[in-house]
Amino acid sequence: MVTKIPEAQNRMFKNVFVCKKCQAKQKADAQKILKEKVKCRKCKRNAFRPLKKK
């Protein structure tokens, strides 16, 4: 079984969100995402979801 390194998990999944329209990944603070202050770089929308862990 593979041991998960916490530093790598934080780097890959912490504060990473995915645009609901174009599926572009973006790192941002969770509070800014909730207040809709962050826009997608590709489609300029404010709808994001958290990145799913594999």
Buried (B, 14 or more C-beta within 10 A) or exposed (E): EEEEEEEEEEEEEEBBBBBEEEEBEBEBEEEEBEEEEBBBEEEEBEEBEEBEEE
